Amino acid sequence: MQNKKQFFAAHYCSLPRRFAAMSYDSLLLISLLFFSTLVILPFTGGQAISSGNIAYNIYLIIISYLYFTWQWTHGGQTLGMRAWRIRLQQNSTQNVTWWHANNRFFLATLSFLGLGFGFIWSYYDRSKLAFHDRFSGTFLILESN
């Protein structure tokens, strides 16, 4: 167990670095959602989509889900994480499975919607894991140069 604690202490990802990567990914995700909306506009006859359209909201959630989970399972990094040299892993050395990525996405959404308390959790966690890290079986590390 001491070996795992040393690993986390040397390689854990700080909260400011997480937020920096999240800001990059937010910009990329917003542009992806704009493009995704552009793709379905021909099916609405060029008319604006109402804000209460449940099918449209589900469509955007699916696009967001795929943006994150696909990249986490295929390399462990989103583009924002790559810019900040952060990698997502499970069990200290394994690549992330779809099961873990799915859990992480939904738990991270709860962390974010809960006024960010799931992220602040990392300040009080002994291993510096956020709420969604702890309960999805994943964690973020810094890549070496």
LOPAZA-356923 format. One line per 10 residues: number of its first residue (from 1); for each residue x, y, z of N, C-alpha, C. Coordinates in steps of 0.05 Angstrom, whole numbers. Each point is the difference from the previous one (the first is absolute). Layout:
NUM) X/Y/Z/X/Y/Z/X/Y/Z ~ ...
END
This chain:
1) 16/-24/0/-16/24/0/17/25/0 ~ 23/-1/13/18/23/1/9/8/-28 ~ 4/-20/-18/8/5/-27/-20/17/-15 ~ -26/-7/4/-22/15/-13/-1/29/10 ~ 4/4/26/0/27/11/23/17/-11 ~ 23/-12/-3/23/14/-11/-6/7/-29 ~ -13/-18/-15/-7/6/-28/-18/24/-2 ~ -21/1/16/-19/22/-1/14/26/9 ~ 16/-1/20/13/25/9/19/11/-21 ~ 12/-17/-16/19/10/-20/-14/8/-26
11) -23/-11/-6/-12/4/-26/-28/11/-1 ~ -12/6/23/-28/8/-1/-3/27/-14 ~ -24/4/-10/-7/24/-15/-13/20/18 ~ 10/24/2/-11/20/18/-26/11/-11 ~ -16/12/18/-26/11/-7/2/23/-20 ~ 19/19/3/2/21/-21/6/-11/-27 ~ 17/-21/-2/6/-12/-26/-24/-14/-11 ~ -16/-13/17/-25/-12/-9/-18/21/-13 ~ -3/23/14/-18/21/-9/11/12/-26 ~ 26/2/-3/11/10/-25/-7/-18/-24
21) 3/-26/5/-7/-20/-21/-30/1/-6 ~ -16/3/21/-29/2/-4/-7/25/-16 ~ 14/22/4/-7/24/-16/7/-4/-29 ~ 22/-13/-6/7/-7/-28/-22/-18/-12 ~ -6/-21/15/-20/-19/-10/-28/13/-3 ~ -6/19/17/-26/14/-2/-2/15/-27 ~ 22/13/-7/0/15/-26/-3/-20/-23 ~ 14/-22/1/-2/-20/-21/-27/-12/-1 ~ -11/-6/23/-27/-13/1/-21/19/-10 ~ 1/25/7/-19/20/-10/0/1/-30
31) 24/1/-12/1/1/-29/-10/-26/-13 ~ 5/-23/13/-11/-25/-10/-30/0/2 ~ -12/11/21/-29/1/3/-12/19/-20 ~ 14/22/-6/-10/17/-22/0/-14/-26 ~ 21/-14/-7/1/-16/-24/-21/-22/-1 ~ -4/-13/22/-20/-21/2/-28/11/-5 ~ -5/24/10/-25/13/-5/-3/7/-30 ~ 22/10/-12/-1/7/-28/-7/-25/-17 ~ 10/-23/8/-5/-25/-15/-29/-7/0 ~ -15/5/22/-28/-8/1/-19/22/-10
41) 10/24/-5/-18/22/-10/-15/-7/-26 ~ 12/-14/-19/-16/-6/-24/-24/-18/7 ~ 0/-15/21/-23/-16/8/-22/16/13 ~ 6/25/8/-20/17/12/-10/20/-20 ~ 8/-2/-25/-8/19/-20/14/27/4 ~ 23/0/13/14/25/5/-12/16/23 ~ -20/-10/13/-12/14/22/16/-4/26 ~ -2/19/18/13/-2/26/-12/-22/16 ~ 16/-13/16/-9/-21/17/-8/12/27 ~ -24/-7/9/-10/12/25/17/-9/24
51) 3/17/20/17/-6/23/-10/-23/16 ~ -26/-6/0/-11/-22/15/-2/-26/-15 ~ 13/-2/-23/-1/-24/-16/16/-22/13 ~ -13/-20/11/13/-22/15/18/-16/-18 ~ -9/-6/-24/16/-16/-19/27/14/-6 ~ -2/26/-4/24/16/-6/19/0/24 ~ -11/3/24/17/0/24/14/-27/4 ~ -15/-22/-5/12/-26/2/22/-4/-21 ~ -5/11/-24/20/-1/-22/26/14/9 ~ -2/23/12/24/15/9/14/-15/23
61) -15/-12/17/12/-16/22/16/-24/-11 ~ -12/-13/-21/14/-22/-12/26/9/-14 ~ -1/23/-13/24/11/-13/21/6/21 ~ -8/12/22/19/6/22/12/-26/11 ~ -18/-19/5/9/-26/11/21/-13/-18 ~ -6/0/-26/19/-12/-19/26/15/-2 ~ -1/26/2/24/17/-2/20/-9/22 ~ -10/-3/24/17/-7/23/7/-29/0 ~ -20/-18/0/5/-28/4/17/-12/-23 ~ -5/8/-24/16/-11/-22/30/7/3
71) 5/25/7/28/7/4/13/-12/25 ~ -16/-4/21/11/-12/24/7/-30/-5 ~ -16/-13/-16/5/-29/-5/20/-4/-23 ~ 5/20/-15/20/-2/-22/23/19/4 ~ 15/-5/21/24/16/5/0/13/27 ~ -23/1/14/-1/11/27/1/30/2 ~ -3/14/-23/2/29/1/-19/13/-19 ~ -13/22/9/-14/18/-18/21/19/-10 ~ -8/17/-19/19/20/-11/9/20/22 ~ -19/8/17/7/17/22/20/-13/20
81) -5/-25/5/18/-15/18/28/-3/-13 ~ 0/-4/-26/26/-3/-14/16/26/2 ~ -13/23/-3/13/25/2/13/5/27 ~ -13/-10/21/10/3/27/15/-24/11 ~ 6/-19/-18/15/-24/7/-12/-16/22 ~ -26/-4/-2/-15/-16/19/-10/-26/-13 ~ 2/-22/13/-10/-25/-11/-18/-14/20 ~ -22/-11/-10/-19/-15/16/8/-30/0 ~ 1/-12/23/6/-28/2/-18/-14/21 ~ 0/-25/0/-13/-16/21/20/-20/11
91) -2/-7/25/18/-19/13/29/5/-5 ~ 8/25/0/27/11/-1/15/-6/-26 ~ -7/-19/-16/14/-5/-25/-17/-6/-24 ~ -25/-7/4/-17/-9/-22/-13/23/-14 ~ -6/-5/-26/-16/19/-15/-29/-2/10 ~ -15/21/-5/-27/1/10/-19/-16/-17 ~ -17/-16/13/-20/-16/-15/-25/17/-3 ~ -18/-9/-18/-25/14/-4/-17/2/25 ~ 1/-22/16/-15/0/25/9/23/19 ~ 27/2/3/11/21/18/-5/28/-12
101) 3/2/-26/-5/26/-13/-29/9/3 ~ -18/-19/-3/-29/6/4/-5/10/28 ~ 10/-15/20/-4/7/28/12/28/5 ~ 24/4/-10/14/26/4/-16/23/-12 ~ -10/-4/-24/-15/22/-13/-25/8/17 ~ -15/-19/9/-25/6/15/7/10/28 ~ 20/-10/13/8/10/26/13/27/-2 ~ 15/5/-21/12/27/-4/-22/21/-5 ~ -21/-9/-14/-23/18/-5/-13/8/27 ~ -3/-20/17/-11/6/27/19/18/16
111) 26/-5/-2/20/17/14/-3/29/-9 ~ -3/3/-26/-2/27/-11/-26/14/7 ~ -22/-16/-2/-27/12/6/-3/5/30 ~ 15/-13/16/-1/4/29/17/24/8 ~ 0/21/-16/15/25/5/30/-5/2 ~ 10/-21/-12/29/-6/-1/10/-13/25 ~ -18/-8/19/10/-12/25/13/-27/-5 ~ -7/-13/-21/13/-26/-7/30/5/-8 ~ 6/23/-10/28/6/-7/15/10/25 ~ -14/15/16/13/11/25/6/-24/19
121) -14/-21/-3/5/-25/15/29/-7/-1 ~ 14/5/-22/28/-8/-4/19/14/20 ~ -8/23/10/16/13/21/0/-15/26 ~ -20/-15/5/-3/-14/26/5/-30/-2 ~ 2/-10/-24/5/-28/-4/30/-6/4 ~ 6/-22/14/28/-6/5/17/-5/-25 ~ -13/-11/-20/13/-6/-26/-3/22/-20 ~ -13/22/8/-5/23/-18/-19/-7/-23 ~ -18/-18/5/-19/-8/-21/-26/16/4 ~ -12/8/-23/-26/13/1/-21/-21/4
131) -25/9/6/-22/-19/5/-3/-20/-22 ~ 0/10/-25/-4/-18/-23/24/-18/-5 ~ 24/9/8/24/-18/-2/-4/-23/20 ~ -6/7/24/-2/-20/22/-20/-21/-7 ~ -24/8/-9/-21/-20/-3/-3/-12/-28 ~ 16/9/-19/0/-12/-26/24/-19/-3 ~ 18/0/19/24/-17/-2/20/10/-20 ~ 0/27/-5/19/12/-18/15/22/14 ~ 20/10/-12/15/23/12/16/14/-22 ~ 7/25/5/15/16/-19/29/1/10
141) 19/-2/-19/28/3/7/13/20/-19 ~ 22/10/8/16/17/-18/19/-17/-16 ~ 1/6/-25/19/-15/-17/28/12/3 ~ 20/-16/-2/27/10/1/7/14/-26 ~ 19/18/1/8/15/-24/8/-17/-21
END
